[in-house]
Amino acid sequence: MTKPFERHRQAWTTDEIQKLHALATKGVSLKAISKSLTRTEDSIKARAKLDKLKIAKKR
C-alpha cells in the first residue's frame, strides 16, 4: 500500500524546479503539473509563488 504523502516535506531538486518552470511556461494545469512531479497541488502553488510563476487556471 502506498502512502498518500510519500514526498511530504522533501526539498525540491534542481530538476524538479526546472520541470515546474517548463510546464508552467507551456500553460499546463496545476493538476497535471502535480501528477507529473508527484507533489501536492499546494506544494506546487507554494513553489510557483516563490519563483513568481503563473500556473494556468482550469478550463
C-alpha positions, -999 to +999 in steps of 0.1 A: +000+000+000+014+034-010+014+063+015-006+093+002+022+118+013+052+098+004+071+130-006+059+151+023+083+180+031+110+168+008+132+196-006+128+205-043+155+192-066+170+213-093+155+190-119+120+194-104+123+232-103+133+232-140+105+209-149+080+231-130+092+262-149+089+244-182+054+231-175+042+264-162+056+283-192+037+259-215+005+266-197+000+231-182-027+230-155-020+227-118-034+192-116-013+180-145+019+195-130+010+179-097+007+145-113+038+149-133+060+159-104+042+137-078+037+165-055+006+181-040-012+210-056-004+231-025+033+223-028+032+233-065+014+266-057+039+274-029+069+268-051+054+287-080+048+316-057+084+316-046+096+316-082+070+341-093+055+317-118+019+318-132+001+285-132-027+280-157-063+281-144-087+252-151-105+255-184 
